[in-house]
Each structure stands twice: as C-alpha cells, then as structure tokens.
C-alpha cells in the first residue's frame, strides 16, 4: 500500500496528536513515579518518627516507674524517720520502752560517735549515709529474748538498724522451772544508720 502526498498530509495531524499524547503519557508516568517515590519516603519517615515516639514513650514510662519506686522508698524512709539528723533521745526512749515491755532486767548500751559511711552523688545534691555504732550488753533467759529485742529495735524506727555482730555466751546453769534467772549474755554491735539528703536540707 502506497501513500500519496495528500494521504500524508491527512495523516500528519493525527500523527502529531498521537506523538503529543505519547509524550504526555511519558510525562504522567514520570510524575506518577515521582509521586509514588515521595509518598514512600514520607511513609518511611512517618514510620521512623512513630517508632522514635514509641521508644520515647517507653523511656518516659520506665523513668516514671523508676521515680515512683524511688519515691516509695523515700516515703518509707521518711515514715521510719531514717532521714535527717541522728535521734539519740528517741533511741534512748525506744530502748527504755523495749526493756520495760520485754522485762529485760540487765540491759546496758552505749552509742559511739557518728561517722560518715559514704556519700552518694545525686541531683541536685549528694546524699550522705552516717552510722552511729551502738554497743549493747544484755542478759537473756534464752536466745529468743535477743531476737525479740532486735525485732523491737528495728520496728521502733528513727534509724536503720544494721546488726554487725552478736556474741552470745552462757553465764549460768540451764534454767529450771523453779527459778527464772538469766543464763545467757549477749554482746552486740549495731550500726544505727541515718541518711541526710543534702537537697532536702538546702
């Protein structure tokens, strides 16, 4: 089939339109590909931001749990009156009360000078741990008296009571049902630990 010049003239316009449409199609495809690429990048950025935000929320939640746990410990120490300066009068009152309640006939004690155990750096100020060592000598009917004395001492508060050592020695014959006399003697060394929060003092 041969085309005459007239036929080519008639086909020129549709051919140009077709070429223009193909060019437009290529441009649209290119624009669509760019749009898809940009959308993918935006989606990846949004996912990364969401992951980052989730990690931040998890960190904040963990920090809140830690702060709450530390605050609970702080409140417990405050209720036990472990925080602050040593309370020698309260210690003496507690021992006198325990002696009376437990009917400990022979109980002697002495509290040594307070010493700094350690300082822990903190924000906004450090926390100092002090210990006043108490030497206790008491007569016992049986070993349970010592355990009750130590439990009462811990329950009295006003310090954290850390028993360093207790030596129990027999001082007399085994008690009979007719006589109730102390047959044991305990010598104990107990650290009365108090905590000073320098931030709370300032």
PyMOL CGO cylinders between C-alpha atoms (Angstrom):
from pymol import cmd
from pymol.cgo import CYLINDER

trace = [
    CYLINDER, 0.00, 0.00, 0.00, 1.45, 3.33, -1.02, 0.3, 1, 1, 1, 1, 1, 1,
    CYLINDER, 1.45, 3.33, -1.02, 0.64, 6.72, 0.47, 0.3, 1, 1, 1, 1, 1, 1,
    CYLINDER, 0.64, 6.72, 0.47, 0.22, 9.74, -1.71, 0.3, 1, 1, 1, 1, 1, 1,
    CYLINDER, 0.22, 9.74, -1.71, 1.21, 13.18, -0.68, 0.3, 1, 1, 1, 1, 1, 1,
    CYLINDER, 1.21, 13.18, -0.68, -2.41, 14.00, 0.03, 0.3, 1, 1, 1, 1, 1, 1,
    CYLINDER, -2.41, 14.00, 0.03, -2.68, 10.96, 2.31, 0.3, 1, 1, 1, 1, 1, 1,
    CYLINDER, -2.68, 10.96, 2.31, 0.42, 12.00, 4.24, 0.3, 1, 1, 1, 1, 1, 1,
    CYLINDER, 0.42, 12.00, 4.24, -0.99, 15.48, 4.68, 0.3, 1, 1, 1, 1, 1, 1,
    CYLINDER, -0.99, 15.48, 4.68, -4.19, 13.99, 6.11, 0.3, 1, 1, 1, 1, 1, 1,
    CYLINDER, -4.19, 13.99, 6.11, -2.22, 11.72, 8.48, 0.3, 1, 1, 1, 1, 1, 1,
    CYLINDER, -2.22, 11.72, 8.48, 0.15, 14.45, 9.69, 0.3, 1, 1, 1, 1, 1, 1,
    CYLINDER, 0.15, 14.45, 9.69, -2.28, 15.98, 12.18, 0.3, 1, 1, 1, 1, 1, 1,
    CYLINDER, -2.28, 15.98, 12.18, -3.36, 12.65, 13.81, 0.3, 1, 1, 1, 1, 1, 1,
    CYLINDER, -3.36, 12.65, 13.81, 0.31, 11.58, 13.89, 0.3, 1, 1, 1, 1, 1, 1,
    CYLINDER, 0.31, 11.58, 13.89, 1.35, 14.74, 15.68, 0.3, 1, 1, 1, 1, 1, 1,
    CYLINDER, 1.35, 14.74, 15.68, -1.53, 14.33, 18.13, 0.3, 1, 1, 1, 1, 1, 1,
    CYLINDER, -1.53, 14.33, 18.13, -0.50, 10.71, 18.77, 0.3, 1, 1, 1, 1, 1, 1,
    CYLINDER, -0.50, 10.71, 18.77, 3.10, 11.73, 19.39, 0.3, 1, 1, 1, 1, 1, 1,
    CYLINDER, 3.10, 11.73, 19.39, 1.93, 14.50, 21.71, 0.3, 1, 1, 1, 1, 1, 1,
    CYLINDER, 1.93, 14.50, 21.71, -0.27, 12.01, 23.62, 0.3, 1, 1, 1, 1, 1, 1,
    CYLINDER, -0.27, 12.01, 23.62, 2.62, 9.53, 23.95, 0.3, 1, 1, 1, 1, 1, 1,
    CYLINDER, 2.62, 9.53, 23.95, 4.86, 12.33, 25.25, 0.3, 1, 1, 1, 1, 1, 1,
    CYLINDER, 4.86, 12.33, 25.25, 2.14, 13.34, 27.73, 0.3, 1, 1, 1, 1, 1, 1,
    CYLINDER, 2.14, 13.34, 27.73, 1.83, 9.71, 28.81, 0.3, 1, 1, 1, 1, 1, 1,
    CYLINDER, 1.83, 9.71, 28.81, 5.58, 9.50, 29.47, 0.3, 1, 1, 1, 1, 1, 1,
    CYLINDER, 5.58, 9.50, 29.47, 5.40, 12.74, 31.48, 0.3, 1, 1, 1, 1, 1, 1,
    CYLINDER, 5.40, 12.74, 31.48, 2.42, 11.45, 33.50, 0.3, 1, 1, 1, 1, 1, 1,
    CYLINDER, 2.42, 11.45, 33.50, 4.21, 8.16, 34.17, 0.3, 1, 1, 1, 1, 1, 1,
    CYLINDER, 4.21, 8.16, 34.17, 7.31, 10.07, 35.32, 0.3, 1, 1, 1, 1, 1, 1,
    CYLINDER, 7.31, 10.07, 35.32, 5.21, 12.32, 37.57, 0.3, 1, 1, 1, 1, 1, 1,
    CYLINDER, 5.21, 12.32, 37.57, 3.36, 9.30, 38.98, 0.3, 1, 1, 1, 1, 1, 1,
    CYLINDER, 3.36, 9.30, 38.98, 6.66, 7.52, 39.70, 0.3, 1, 1, 1, 1, 1, 1,
    CYLINDER, 6.66, 7.52, 39.70, 7.97, 10.64, 41.45, 0.3, 1, 1, 1, 1, 1, 1,
    CYLINDER, 7.97, 10.64, 41.45, 4.75, 10.88, 43.47, 0.3, 1, 1, 1, 1, 1, 1,
    CYLINDER, 4.75, 10.88, 43.47, 5.00, 7.22, 44.49, 0.3, 1, 1, 1, 1, 1, 1,
    CYLINDER, 5.00, 7.22, 44.49, 8.64, 7.67, 45.47, 0.3, 1, 1, 1, 1, 1, 1,
    CYLINDER, 8.64, 7.67, 45.47, 7.85, 10.78, 47.53, 0.3, 1, 1, 1, 1, 1, 1,
    CYLINDER, 7.85, 10.78, 47.53, 4.89, 9.03, 49.16, 0.3, 1, 1, 1, 1, 1, 1,
    CYLINDER, 4.89, 9.03, 49.16, 7.11, 6.05, 50.02, 0.3, 1, 1, 1, 1, 1, 1,
    CYLINDER, 7.11, 6.05, 50.02, 9.72, 8.37, 51.53, 0.3, 1, 1, 1, 1, 1, 1,
    CYLINDER, 9.72, 8.37, 51.53, 7.05, 10.19, 53.55, 0.3, 1, 1, 1, 1, 1, 1,
    CYLINDER, 7.05, 10.19, 53.55, 5.64, 6.85, 54.72, 0.3, 1, 1, 1, 1, 1, 1,
    CYLINDER, 5.64, 6.85, 54.72, 9.10, 5.64, 55.76, 0.3, 1, 1, 1, 1, 1, 1,
    CYLINDER, 9.10, 5.64, 55.76, 9.73, 8.93, 57.60, 0.3, 1, 1, 1, 1, 1, 1,
    CYLINDER, 9.73, 8.93, 57.60, 6.34, 8.68, 59.34, 0.3, 1, 1, 1, 1, 1, 1,
    CYLINDER, 6.34, 8.68, 59.34, 7.08, 5.08, 60.41, 0.3, 1, 1, 1, 1, 1, 1,
    CYLINDER, 7.08, 5.08, 60.41, 10.51, 6.09, 61.70, 0.3, 1, 1, 1, 1, 1, 1,
    CYLINDER, 10.51, 6.09, 61.70, 9.00, 9.01, 63.62, 0.3, 1, 1, 1, 1, 1, 1,
    CYLINDER, 9.00, 9.01, 63.62, 6.29, 6.74, 65.07, 0.3, 1, 1, 1, 1, 1, 1,
    CYLINDER, 6.29, 6.74, 65.07, 8.94, 4.23, 66.17, 0.3, 1, 1, 1, 1, 1, 1,
    CYLINDER, 8.94, 4.23, 66.17, 11.01, 7.03, 67.71, 0.3, 1, 1, 1, 1, 1, 1,
    CYLINDER, 11.01, 7.03, 67.71, 7.96, 8.39, 69.54, 0.3, 1, 1, 1, 1, 1, 1,
    CYLINDER, 7.96, 8.39, 69.54, 7.08, 4.90, 70.79, 0.3, 1, 1, 1, 1, 1, 1,
    CYLINDER, 7.08, 4.90, 70.79, 10.63, 4.48, 72.11, 0.3, 1, 1, 1, 1, 1, 1,
    CYLINDER, 10.63, 4.48, 72.11, 10.45, 7.87, 73.80, 0.3, 1, 1, 1, 1, 1, 1,
    CYLINDER, 10.45, 7.87, 73.80, 7.11, 7.00, 75.41, 0.3, 1, 1, 1, 1, 1, 1,
    CYLINDER, 7.11, 7.00, 75.41, 8.53, 3.67, 76.62, 0.3, 1, 1, 1, 1, 1, 1,
    CYLINDER, 8.53, 3.67, 76.62, 11.56, 5.51, 78.09, 0.3, 1, 1, 1, 1, 1, 1,
    CYLINDER, 11.56, 5.51, 78.09, 9.32, 8.05, 79.79, 0.3, 1, 1, 1, 1, 1, 1,
    CYLINDER, 9.32, 8.05, 79.79, 7.10, 5.30, 81.21, 0.3, 1, 1, 1, 1, 1, 1,
    CYLINDER, 7.10, 5.30, 81.21, 10.18, 3.44, 82.54, 0.3, 1, 1, 1, 1, 1, 1,
    CYLINDER, 10.18, 3.44, 82.54, 11.55, 6.64, 84.07, 0.3, 1, 1, 1, 1, 1, 1,
    CYLINDER, 11.55, 6.64, 84.07, 8.16, 7.29, 85.71, 0.3, 1, 1, 1, 1, 1, 1,
    CYLINDER, 8.16, 7.29, 85.71, 8.20, 3.76, 87.17, 0.3, 1, 1, 1, 1, 1, 1,
    CYLINDER, 8.20, 3.76, 87.17, 11.73, 4.28, 88.50, 0.3, 1, 1, 1, 1, 1, 1,
    CYLINDER, 11.73, 4.28, 88.50, 10.82, 7.65, 90.01, 0.3, 1, 1, 1, 1, 1, 1,
    CYLINDER, 10.82, 7.65, 90.01, 7.70, 6.15, 91.62, 0.3, 1, 1, 1, 1, 1, 1,
    CYLINDER, 7.70, 6.15, 91.62, 9.71, 3.25, 93.07, 0.3, 1, 1, 1, 1, 1, 1,
    CYLINDER, 9.71, 3.25, 93.07, 12.35, 5.63, 94.45, 0.3, 1, 1, 1, 1, 1, 1,
    CYLINDER, 12.35, 5.63, 94.45, 9.64, 7.91, 95.80, 0.3, 1, 1, 1, 1, 1, 1,
    CYLINDER, 9.64, 7.91, 95.80, 8.01, 4.96, 97.57, 0.3, 1, 1, 1, 1, 1, 1,
    CYLINDER, 8.01, 4.96, 97.57, 11.36, 4.06, 99.18, 0.3, 1, 1, 1, 1, 1, 1,
    CYLINDER, 11.36, 4.06, 99.18, 11.88, 7.69, 100.13, 0.3, 1, 1, 1, 1, 1, 1,
    CYLINDER, 11.88, 7.69, 100.13, 8.43, 7.88, 101.75, 0.3, 1, 1, 1, 1, 1, 1,
    CYLINDER, 8.43, 7.88, 101.75, 9.08, 4.65, 103.68, 0.3, 1, 1, 1, 1, 1, 1,
    CYLINDER, 9.08, 4.65, 103.68, 12.40, 6.01, 104.96, 0.3, 1, 1, 1, 1, 1, 1,
    CYLINDER, 12.40, 6.01, 104.96, 10.64, 9.24, 105.89, 0.3, 1, 1, 1, 1, 1, 1,
    CYLINDER, 10.64, 9.24, 105.89, 7.92, 7.36, 107.80, 0.3, 1, 1, 1, 1, 1, 1,
    CYLINDER, 7.92, 7.36, 107.80, 10.59, 5.36, 109.66, 0.3, 1, 1, 1, 1, 1, 1,
    CYLINDER, 10.59, 5.36, 109.66, 12.32, 8.67, 110.44, 0.3, 1, 1, 1, 1, 1, 1,
    CYLINDER, 12.32, 8.67, 110.44, 15.57, 7.37, 108.97, 0.3, 1, 1, 1, 1, 1, 1,
    CYLINDER, 15.57, 7.37, 108.97, 16.09, 10.63, 107.05, 0.3, 1, 1, 1, 1, 1, 1,
    CYLINDER, 16.09, 10.63, 107.05, 17.73, 13.54, 108.80, 0.3, 1, 1, 1, 1, 1, 1,
    CYLINDER, 17.73, 13.54, 108.80, 19.99, 14.04, 111.79, 0.3, 1, 1, 1, 1, 1, 1,
    CYLINDER, 19.99, 14.04, 111.79, 20.50, 11.22, 114.30, 0.3, 1, 1, 1, 1, 1, 1,
    CYLINDER, 20.50, 11.22, 114.30, 17.88, 10.98, 117.05, 0.3, 1, 1, 1, 1, 1, 1,
    CYLINDER, 17.88, 10.98, 117.05, 19.69, 9.87, 120.19, 0.3, 1, 1, 1, 1, 1, 1,
    CYLINDER, 19.69, 9.87, 120.19, 16.84, 10.80, 122.54, 0.3, 1, 1, 1, 1, 1, 1,
    CYLINDER, 16.84, 10.80, 122.54, 14.40, 8.71, 120.51, 0.3, 1, 1, 1, 1, 1, 1,
    CYLINDER, 14.40, 8.71, 120.51, 16.88, 5.79, 120.53, 0.3, 1, 1, 1, 1, 1, 1,
    CYLINDER, 16.88, 5.79, 120.53, 17.14, 6.00, 124.33, 0.3, 1, 1, 1, 1, 1, 1,
    CYLINDER, 17.14, 6.00, 124.33, 13.34, 6.16, 124.69, 0.3, 1, 1, 1, 1, 1, 1,
    CYLINDER, 13.34, 6.16, 124.69, 12.92, 3.15, 122.40, 0.3, 1, 1, 1, 1, 1, 1,
    CYLINDER, 12.92, 3.15, 122.40, 15.42, 1.04, 124.35, 0.3, 1, 1, 1, 1, 1, 1,
    CYLINDER, 15.42, 1.04, 124.35, 13.82, 2.02, 127.68, 0.3, 1, 1, 1, 1, 1, 1,
    CYLINDER, 13.82, 2.02, 127.68, 10.42, 1.06, 126.31, 0.3, 1, 1, 1, 1, 1, 1,
    CYLINDER, 10.42, 1.06, 126.31, 11.68, -2.30, 124.97, 0.3, 1, 1, 1, 1, 1, 1,
    CYLINDER, 11.68, -2.30, 124.97, 13.44, -3.02, 128.28, 0.3, 1, 1, 1, 1, 1, 1,
    CYLINDER, 13.44, -3.02, 128.28, 10.18, -2.44, 130.17, 0.3, 1, 1, 1, 1, 1, 1,
    CYLINDER, 10.18, -2.44, 130.17, 7.92, -4.32, 127.75, 0.3, 1, 1, 1, 1, 1, 1,
    CYLINDER, 7.92, -4.32, 127.75, 10.24, -7.33, 127.44, 0.3, 1, 1, 1, 1, 1, 1,
    CYLINDER, 10.24, -7.33, 127.44, 11.20, -7.24, 131.15, 0.3, 1, 1, 1, 1, 1, 1,
    CYLINDER, 11.20, -7.24, 131.15, 14.90, -7.24, 130.35, 0.3, 1, 1, 1, 1, 1, 1,
    CYLINDER, 14.90, -7.24, 130.35, 16.43, -6.86, 133.81, 0.3, 1, 1, 1, 1, 1, 1,
    CYLINDER, 16.43, -6.86, 133.81, 20.02, -6.26, 132.76, 0.3, 1, 1, 1, 1, 1, 1,
    CYLINDER, 20.02, -6.26, 132.76, 20.44, -4.18, 129.60, 0.3, 1, 1, 1, 1, 1, 1,
    CYLINDER, 20.44, -4.18, 129.60, 23.32, -1.79, 129.10, 0.3, 1, 1, 1, 1, 1, 1,
    CYLINDER, 23.32, -1.79, 129.10, 24.24, 0.14, 126.00, 0.3, 1, 1, 1, 1, 1, 1,
    CYLINDER, 24.24, 0.14, 126.00, 26.44, 2.91, 124.72, 0.3, 1, 1, 1, 1, 1, 1,
    CYLINDER, 26.44, 2.91, 124.72, 26.24, 4.83, 121.43, 0.3, 1, 1, 1, 1, 1, 1,
    CYLINDER, 26.24, 4.83, 121.43, 29.53, 5.86, 119.87, 0.3, 1, 1, 1, 1, 1, 1,
    CYLINDER, 29.53, 5.86, 119.87, 30.18, 9.00, 117.85, 0.3, 1, 1, 1, 1, 1, 1,
    CYLINDER, 30.18, 9.00, 117.85, 28.53, 9.30, 114.49, 0.3, 1, 1, 1, 1, 1, 1,
    CYLINDER, 28.53, 9.30, 114.49, 30.72, 8.55, 111.47, 0.3, 1, 1, 1, 1, 1, 1,
    CYLINDER, 30.72, 8.55, 111.47, 30.24, 9.12, 107.76, 0.3, 1, 1, 1, 1, 1, 1,
    CYLINDER, 30.24, 9.12, 107.76, 29.83, 5.81, 105.94, 0.3, 1, 1, 1, 1, 1, 1,
    CYLINDER, 29.83, 5.81, 105.94, 29.59, 7.05, 102.37, 0.3, 1, 1, 1, 1, 1, 1,
    CYLINDER, 29.59, 7.05, 102.37, 28.38, 9.90, 100.18, 0.3, 1, 1, 1, 1, 1, 1,
    CYLINDER, 28.38, 9.90, 100.18, 26.39, 9.21, 97.05, 0.3, 1, 1, 1, 1, 1, 1,
    CYLINDER, 26.39, 9.21, 97.05, 26.30, 11.86, 94.32, 0.3, 1, 1, 1, 1, 1, 1,
    CYLINDER, 26.30, 11.86, 94.32, 22.83, 12.93, 93.35, 0.3, 1, 1, 1, 1, 1, 1,
    CYLINDER, 22.83, 12.93, 93.35, 20.84, 15.68, 91.70, 0.3, 1, 1, 1, 1, 1, 1,
    CYLINDER, 20.84, 15.68, 91.70, 20.71, 18.42, 92.83, 0.3, 1, 1, 1, 1, 1, 1,
    CYLINDER, 20.71, 18.42, 92.83, 22.88, 17.46, 95.83, 0.3, 1, 1, 1, 1, 1, 1,
    CYLINDER, 22.88, 17.46, 95.83, 24.59, 14.45, 97.37, 0.3, 1, 1, 1, 1, 1, 1,
    CYLINDER, 24.59, 14.45, 97.37, 23.14, 12.00, 99.89, 0.3, 1, 1, 1, 1, 1, 1,
    CYLINDER, 23.14, 12.00, 99.89, 25.22, 11.16, 102.98, 0.3, 1, 1, 1, 1, 1, 1,
    CYLINDER, 25.22, 11.16, 102.98, 24.94, 7.91, 104.95, 0.3, 1, 1, 1, 1, 1, 1,
    CYLINDER, 24.94, 7.91, 104.95, 26.00, 8.08, 108.61, 0.3, 1, 1, 1, 1, 1, 1,
    CYLINDER, 26.00, 8.08, 108.61, 26.39, 5.33, 111.19, 0.3, 1, 1, 1, 1, 1, 1,
    CYLINDER, 26.39, 5.33, 111.19, 26.41, 5.57, 114.97, 0.3, 1, 1, 1, 1, 1, 1,
    CYLINDER, 26.41, 5.57, 114.97, 27.58, 2.24, 116.39, 0.3, 1, 1, 1, 1, 1, 1,
    CYLINDER, 27.58, 2.24, 116.39, 25.68, 1.09, 119.46, 0.3, 1, 1, 1, 1, 1, 1,
    CYLINDER, 25.68, 1.09, 119.46, 27.28, -1.46, 121.79, 0.3, 1, 1, 1, 1, 1, 1,
    CYLINDER, 27.28, -1.46, 121.79, 24.61, -3.45, 123.64, 0.3, 1, 1, 1, 1, 1, 1,
    CYLINDER, 24.61, -3.45, 123.64, 25.12, -5.86, 126.52, 0.3, 1, 1, 1, 1, 1, 1,
    CYLINDER, 25.12, -5.86, 126.52, 22.07, -7.69, 127.86, 0.3, 1, 1, 1, 1, 1, 1,
    CYLINDER, 22.07, -7.69, 127.86, 21.23, -10.70, 129.97, 0.3, 1, 1, 1, 1, 1, 1,
    CYLINDER, 21.23, -10.70, 129.97, 18.92, -13.30, 128.41, 0.3, 1, 1, 1, 1, 1, 1,
    CYLINDER, 18.92, -13.30, 128.41, 16.71, -16.05, 129.72, 0.3, 1, 1, 1, 1, 1, 1,
    CYLINDER, 16.71, -16.05, 129.72, 17.01, -17.70, 126.30, 0.3, 1, 1, 1, 1, 1, 1,
    CYLINDER, 17.01, -17.70, 126.30, 18.07, -16.86, 122.73, 0.3, 1, 1, 1, 1, 1, 1,
    CYLINDER, 18.07, -16.86, 122.73, 14.57, -15.76, 121.75, 0.3, 1, 1, 1, 1, 1, 1,
    CYLINDER, 14.57, -15.76, 121.75, 14.91, -12.71, 124.01, 0.3, 1, 1, 1, 1, 1, 1,
    CYLINDER, 14.91, -12.71, 124.01, 17.73, -11.42, 121.82, 0.3, 1, 1, 1, 1, 1, 1,
    CYLINDER, 17.73, -11.42, 121.82, 15.75, -11.93, 118.60, 0.3, 1, 1, 1, 1, 1, 1,
    CYLINDER, 15.75, -11.93, 118.60, 12.74, -10.14, 120.09, 0.3, 1, 1, 1, 1, 1, 1,
    CYLINDER, 12.74, -10.14, 120.09, 14.92, -7.26, 121.28, 0.3, 1, 1, 1, 1, 1, 1,
    CYLINDER, 14.92, -7.26, 121.28, 16.43, -6.81, 117.81, 0.3, 1, 1, 1, 1, 1, 1,
    CYLINDER, 16.43, -6.81, 117.81, 12.99, -7.03, 116.13, 0.3, 1, 1, 1, 1, 1, 1,
    CYLINDER, 12.99, -7.03, 116.13, 11.57, -4.41, 118.54, 0.3, 1, 1, 1, 1, 1, 1,
    CYLINDER, 11.57, -4.41, 118.54, 14.56, -2.19, 117.93, 0.3, 1, 1, 1, 1, 1, 1,
    CYLINDER, 14.56, -2.19, 117.93, 14.07, -2.34, 114.15, 0.3, 1, 1, 1, 1, 1, 1,
    CYLINDER, 14.07, -2.34, 114.15, 10.33, -1.70, 114.49, 0.3, 1, 1, 1, 1, 1, 1,
    CYLINDER, 10.33, -1.70, 114.49, 10.96, 1.41, 116.61, 0.3, 1, 1, 1, 1, 1, 1,
    CYLINDER, 10.96, 1.41, 116.61, 12.27, 3.38, 113.59, 0.3, 1, 1, 1, 1, 1, 1,
    CYLINDER, 12.27, 3.38, 113.59, 14.38, 6.55, 113.96, 0.3, 1, 1, 1, 1, 1, 1,
    CYLINDER, 14.38, 6.55, 113.96, 17.28, 4.77, 112.18, 0.3, 1, 1, 1, 1, 1, 1,
    CYLINDER, 17.28, 4.77, 112.18, 18.08, 1.76, 110.06, 0.3, 1, 1, 1, 1, 1, 1,
    CYLINDER, 18.08, 1.76, 110.06, 19.41, -0.86, 112.45, 0.3, 1, 1, 1, 1, 1, 1,
    CYLINDER, 19.41, -0.86, 112.45, 22.19, -2.99, 110.95, 0.3, 1, 1, 1, 1, 1, 1,
    CYLINDER, 22.19, -2.99, 110.95, 23.47, -5.72, 113.26, 0.3, 1, 1, 1, 1, 1, 1,
    CYLINDER, 23.47, -5.72, 113.26, 27.22, -6.05, 112.73, 0.3, 1, 1, 1, 1, 1, 1,
    CYLINDER, 27.22, -6.05, 112.73, 27.70, -8.90, 115.20, 0.3, 1, 1, 1, 1, 1, 1,
    CYLINDER, 27.70, -8.90, 115.20, 26.19, -10.53, 118.28, 0.3, 1, 1, 1, 1, 1, 1,
    CYLINDER, 26.19, -10.53, 118.28, 28.12, -12.82, 120.61, 0.3, 1, 1, 1, 1, 1, 1,
    CYLINDER, 28.12, -12.82, 120.61, 26.06, -14.98, 122.97, 0.3, 1, 1, 1, 1, 1, 1,
    CYLINDER, 26.06, -14.98, 122.97, 27.73, -16.74, 125.90, 0.3, 1, 1, 1, 1, 1, 1,
    CYLINDER, 27.73, -16.74, 125.90, 26.37, -18.97, 128.66, 0.3, 1, 1, 1, 1, 1, 1,
    CYLINDER, 26.37, -18.97, 128.66, 26.70, -17.38, 132.10, 0.3, 1, 1, 1, 1, 1, 1,
    CYLINDER, 26.70, -17.38, 132.10, 24.90, -19.86, 134.30, 0.3, 1, 1, 1, 1, 1, 1,
    CYLINDER, 24.90, -19.86, 134.30, 23.29, -23.30, 134.54, 0.3, 1, 1, 1, 1, 1, 1,
    CYLINDER, 23.29, -23.30, 134.54, 20.25, -24.30, 132.49, 0.3, 1, 1, 1, 1, 1, 1,
    CYLINDER, 20.25, -24.30, 132.49, 17.15, -22.62, 133.87, 0.3, 1, 1, 1, 1, 1, 1,
    CYLINDER, 17.15, -22.62, 133.87, 14.79, -24.81, 135.85, 0.3, 1, 1, 1, 1, 1, 1,
    CYLINDER, 14.79, -24.81, 135.85, 11.07, -24.42, 136.22, 0.3, 1, 1, 1, 1, 1, 1,
    CYLINDER, 11.07, -24.42, 136.22, 11.52, -23.18, 139.79, 0.3, 1, 1, 1, 1, 1, 1,
    CYLINDER, 11.52, -23.18, 139.79, 13.88, -20.30, 139.04, 0.3, 1, 1, 1, 1, 1, 1,
    CYLINDER, 13.88, -20.30, 139.04, 13.90, -17.85, 136.15, 0.3, 1, 1, 1, 1, 1, 1,
    CYLINDER, 13.90, -17.85, 136.15, 17.33, -16.25, 136.09, 0.3, 1, 1, 1, 1, 1, 1,
    CYLINDER, 17.33, -16.25, 136.09, 19.30, -15.12, 133.06, 0.3, 1, 1, 1, 1, 1, 1,
    CYLINDER, 19.30, -15.12, 133.06, 21.66, -17.83, 131.92, 0.3, 1, 1, 1, 1, 1, 1,
    CYLINDER, 21.66, -17.83, 131.92, 22.94, -16.15, 128.74, 0.3, 1, 1, 1, 1, 1, 1,
    CYLINDER, 22.94, -16.15, 128.74, 24.59, -12.83, 127.96, 0.3, 1, 1, 1, 1, 1, 1,
    CYLINDER, 24.59, -12.83, 127.96, 24.70, -11.16, 124.57, 0.3, 1, 1, 1, 1, 1, 1,
    CYLINDER, 24.70, -11.16, 124.57, 27.21, -8.58, 123.39, 0.3, 1, 1, 1, 1, 1, 1,
    CYLINDER, 27.21, -8.58, 123.39, 26.04, -6.89, 120.19, 0.3, 1, 1, 1, 1, 1, 1,
    CYLINDER, 26.04, -6.89, 120.19, 27.45, -4.24, 117.91, 0.3, 1, 1, 1, 1, 1, 1,
    CYLINDER, 27.45, -4.24, 117.91, 24.69, -2.49, 115.95, 0.3, 1, 1, 1, 1, 1, 1,
    CYLINDER, 24.69, -2.49, 115.95, 25.03, 0.33, 113.43, 0.3, 1, 1, 1, 1, 1, 1,
    CYLINDER, 25.03, 0.33, 113.43, 22.27, 2.94, 113.66, 0.3, 1, 1, 1, 1, 1, 1,
    CYLINDER, 22.27, 2.94, 113.66, 22.26, 4.33, 110.14, 0.3, 1, 1, 1, 1, 1, 1,
    CYLINDER, 22.26, 4.33, 110.14, 20.72, 7.68, 109.24, 0.3, 1, 1, 1, 1, 1, 1,
    CYLINDER, 20.72, 7.68, 109.24, 20.56, 9.37, 105.85, 0.3, 1, 1, 1, 1, 1, 1,
    CYLINDER, 20.56, 9.37, 105.85, 20.94, 13.06, 105.14, 0.3, 1, 1, 1, 1, 1, 1,
    CYLINDER, 20.94, 13.06, 105.14, 19.62, 14.29, 101.80, 0.3, 1, 1, 1, 1, 1, 1,
    CYLINDER, 19.62, 14.29, 101.80, 21.55, 17.49, 101.18, 0.3, 1, 1, 1, 1, 1, 1,
    CYLINDER, 21.55, 17.49, 101.18, 19.00, 18.63, 98.61, 0.3, 1, 1, 1, 1, 1, 1,
    CYLINDER, 19.00, 18.63, 98.61, 16.23, 18.39, 101.20, 0.3, 1, 1, 1, 1, 1, 1,
    CYLINDER, 16.23, 18.39, 101.20, 18.28, 20.42, 103.68, 0.3, 1, 1, 1, 1, 1, 1,
    CYLINDER, 18.28, 20.42, 103.68, 19.04, 23.27, 101.29, 0.3, 1, 1, 1, 1, 1, 1,
]
cmd.load_cgo(trace, "trace")
